[in-house]
């Protein structure tokens, strides 16, 4: 029972840290706009987008798909269409 409680506390703590980060960044952004420091805001936004792109570029997305449960994934167009016969041009039944 204590492991469930510890897991719930850890999730709550991570959520609170996330909310604090959001609040701090919102205050920073609003204050930079208020004091008309748009040049600094522009630089910080550019660095933030660059960091996000680096994180996405380094993510091993191909490996995460192969490590999954091993079942056929319906996200691939060939998997979706496999075994489906075409009915194009056929007449509908009466």
C-alpha positions in Angstrom: 0.0 0.0 0.0 2.9 2.4 0.7 4.3 2.0 -2.8 1.0 3.3 -4.2 1.0 6.2 -1.8 4.7 7.0 -2.7 3.9 6.8 -6.4 1.0 9.2 -5.9 3.1 11.6 -3.9 5.8 11.5 -6.5 3.3 12.3 -9.3 1.9 15.2 -7.2 5.4 16.5 -6.5 6.3 16.4 -10.2 3.0 18.1 -11.1 3.7 20.9 -8.6 7.2 21.4 -10.0 5.7 21.6 -13.5 3.2 24.2 -12.3 5.9 26.2 -10.7 8.0 26.2 -13.9 5.0 27.4 -15.9 4.3 30.1 -13.4 7.9 31.3 -13.3 8.1 31.4 -17.1 4.8 33.2 -17.4 5.9 35.8 -14.9 9.2 36.2 -16.8 7.5 36.6 -20.2 4.9 39.0 -18.9 7.6 41.1 -17.2 9.7 41.2 -20.3 6.7 42.4 -22.3 5.8 44.9 -19.7 9.3 46.5 -19.6 9.4 46.3 -23.4 12.4 44.0 -23.5 11.3 42.4 -26.8 14.9 41.9 -28.0 15.7 39.7 -25.0 12.3 38.0 -25.3 13.1 37.2 -28.9 16.5 35.7 -28.0 15.0 33.6 -25.2 12.2 32.3 -27.5 14.7 31.4 -30.2 16.9 29.5 -27.7 13.8 27.7 -26.4 12.7 26.6 -29.8 16.2 25.5 -30.7 16.4 23.5 -27.5 13.1 21.8 -28.3 14.2 21.0 -31.8 17.5 19.5 -30.5 15.5 17.3 -28.0 13.1 16.1 -30.8 16.0 15.5 -33.2 17.9 13.4 -30.6 14.8 11.3 -29.7 15.2 7.7 -30.9 11.7 7.4 -32.5 12.5 4.5 -34.7 13.7 2.4 -31.8 10.7 3.2 -29.7 8.4 1.7 -32.4 10.4 -1.5 -32.6 10.6 -1.9 -28.9 6.8 -1.8 -28.5 4.8 -4.9 -27.7 5.6 -6.5 -31.0 2.1 -6.4 -32.4 1.3 -4.9 -35.7 1.0 -1.2 -35.4 -1.8 0.5 -37.3 0.1 3.8 -37.7 1.8 2.6 -40.9 -0.2 3.0 -44.1 0.8 -0.5 -45.3 -0.4 -2.1 -42.1 -3.7 -0.3 -42.4 -4.3 -1.4 -46.0 -3.0 -5.0 -45.8 -5.6 -7.5 -46.5 -8.2 -5.0 -47.7 -9.6 -5.7 -51.2 -10.5 -2.8 -53.5 -14.2 -2.4 -54.3 -13.6 0.5 -56.7 -15.7 0.2 -59.9 -17.9 -2.6 -58.6 -21.7 -2.2 -58.6 -23.4 -2.0 -55.3 -25.6 -5.0 -54.3 -29.4 -4.6 -54.9 
